[in-house]
Amino acid sequence: MPKRCFVISPIGQPGTEVRDHADDVFEFIIQPAMKEVGLDVYRADHDQRAGRITEHMFDSILTDDLCVAVLTYQNPNVFYELAVAHCAARPVIILNEKGNPLPFDLKDLRVIEYTLRPKMIFDKVY
């Protein structure tokens, strides 16, 4: 069975700034990095299983090999899912857009800051 990575991310409605940002972070930063280390990567909106979305989210966080959490936009669902992953002692890589402030309780965690500047993506900085 292939190793899997679940992306905890704000998703937003199609056509919104939040969705466009989430898609760009997924496509240009997360997906290439996970491909390089041999992990299949997906977000909740990519999961096509029938049933309750919340149950699938918990299952992914608790059983997948890795989670990546995108804190940009400070989405409450992202914070909740990150807390679930932390409580279950799951491995999580945390990403945040450069210049985006973090809440006090998260400031002491290791966070990878990113930008979506074309040169940074082209040079595969992340």
C-alpha positions as CSV (number, residue, x, y, z in Angstrom):
1,M,0.0,0.0,0.0
2,P,1.4,3.4,-0.9
3,K,2.3,5.9,1.8
4,R,-0.2,8.7,2.1
5,C,-0.1,12.4,3.1
6,F,-3.3,14.2,4.1
7,V,-3.3,18.0,3.6
8,I,-5.2,20.0,6.3
9,S,-6.0,23.2,4.5
10,P,-8.5,26.0,4.1
11,I,-10.3,25.0,0.9
12,G,-12.9,27.7,0.2
13,Q,-15.5,27.7,-2.5
14,P,-14.5,27.3,-6.1
15,G,-13.5,30.5,-7.7
16,T,-12.6,32.3,-4.5
17,E,-9.3,33.7,-3.4
18,V,-9.1,31.1,-0.6
19,R,-9.6,28.2,-3.1
20,D,-7.1,29.6,-5.6
21,H,-4.5,30.0,-2.9
22,A,-5.2,26.5,-1.5
23,D,-4.9,25.0,-5.0
24,D,-1.6,26.9,-5.7
25,V,0.0,25.8,-2.4
26,F,-1.1,22.2,-3.1
27,E,0.0,22.1,-6.7
28,F,3.2,24.1,-6.6
29,I,4.6,23.4,-3.1
30,I,3.1,20.4,-1.4
31,Q,2.4,18.0,-4.2
32,P,5.9,18.2,-5.8
33,A,7.6,17.8,-2.4
34,M,5.5,14.8,-1.5
35,K,6.0,13.2,-4.9
36,E,9.8,13.6,-4.4
37,V,9.6,11.5,-1.2
38,G,7.2,9.0,-2.6
39,L,4.0,10.0,-0.8
40,D,0.5,10.1,-2.4
41,V,-1.0,13.4,-1.3
42,Y,-4.6,14.7,-1.2
43,R,-6.9,17.2,0.5
44,A,-10.4,16.5,1.9
45,D,-12.0,17.8,-1.3
46,H,-10.0,15.3,-3.4
47,D,-11.4,12.3,-1.3
48,Q,-14.1,10.6,-3.3
49,R,-15.2,8.0,-0.7
50,A,-18.9,7.9,0.0
51,G,-19.9,8.7,3.6
52,R,-19.4,11.5,6.1
53,I,-16.6,14.0,5.4
54,T,-15.8,14.4,9.1
55,E,-15.2,10.6,9.5
56,H,-12.9,10.6,6.5
57,M,-11.0,13.5,7.9
58,F,-10.5,11.8,11.2
59,D,-9.5,8.6,9.5
60,S,-7.0,10.4,7.3
61,I,-5.4,12.3,10.2
62,L,-5.2,9.2,12.4
63,T,-4.0,6.7,9.8
64,D,-2.1,8.4,7.0
65,D,1.7,8.5,7.2
66,L,2.0,12.3,7.3
67,C,-0.2,15.4,7.5
68,V,0.6,18.9,6.2
69,A,-1.3,21.8,7.7
70,V,-1.6,25.1,5.9
71,L,-2.3,27.8,8.5
72,T,-2.7,30.7,6.0
73,Y,-6.1,32.4,6.5
74,Q,-6.3,31.2,10.1
75,N,-9.2,28.9,9.3
76,P,-10.9,27.4,12.4
77,N,-11.3,24.0,10.8
78,V,-7.6,23.9,10.1
79,F,-6.8,24.7,13.7
80,Y,-9.2,22.0,14.9
81,E,-7.8,19.4,12.6
82,L,-4.2,20.3,13.5
83,A,-5.2,19.9,17.2
84,V,-6.6,16.5,16.5
85,A,-3.3,15.5,14.8
86,H,-1.3,16.9,17.7
87,C,-3.4,15.1,20.3
88,A,-2.9,11.9,18.5
89,A,0.8,12.5,18.2
90,R,0.7,12.3,14.4
91,P,3.6,13.7,12.3
92,V,2.6,17.1,10.9
93,I,4.5,19.6,8.7
94,I,3.1,23.1,9.3
95,L,3.1,25.7,6.5
96,N,2.2,29.4,6.7
97,E,2.4,32.2,4.1
98,K,5.3,34.5,4.9
99,G,4.0,37.6,6.7
100,N,0.9,35.9,8.0
101,P,0.8,36.3,11.8
102,L,0.3,33.1,13.9
103,P,-1.8,32.8,17.0
104,F,0.2,32.9,20.3
105,D,-0.2,29.2,21.0
106,L,1.4,28.2,17.7
107,K,4.3,30.6,17.6
108,D,6.7,28.2,19.3
109,L,6.1,25.4,16.7
110,R,8.4,24.9,13.8
111,V,6.6,26.4,10.8
112,I,7.8,26.5,7.2
113,E,7.0,29.9,5.7
114,Y,6.3,30.1,2.0
115,T,5.5,32.6,-0.7
116,L,3.9,31.9,-4.1
117,R,6.4,34.1,-5.9
118,P,7.1,32.4,-9.3
119,K,10.9,32.4,-8.8
120,M,10.6,30.6,-5.5
121,I,8.4,27.9,-7.0
122,F,10.5,27.6,-10.2
123,D,13.7,27.2,-8.1
124,K,11.9,24.5,-6.0
125,V,12.9,26.3,-2.8
126,Y,10.3,24.3,-0.8
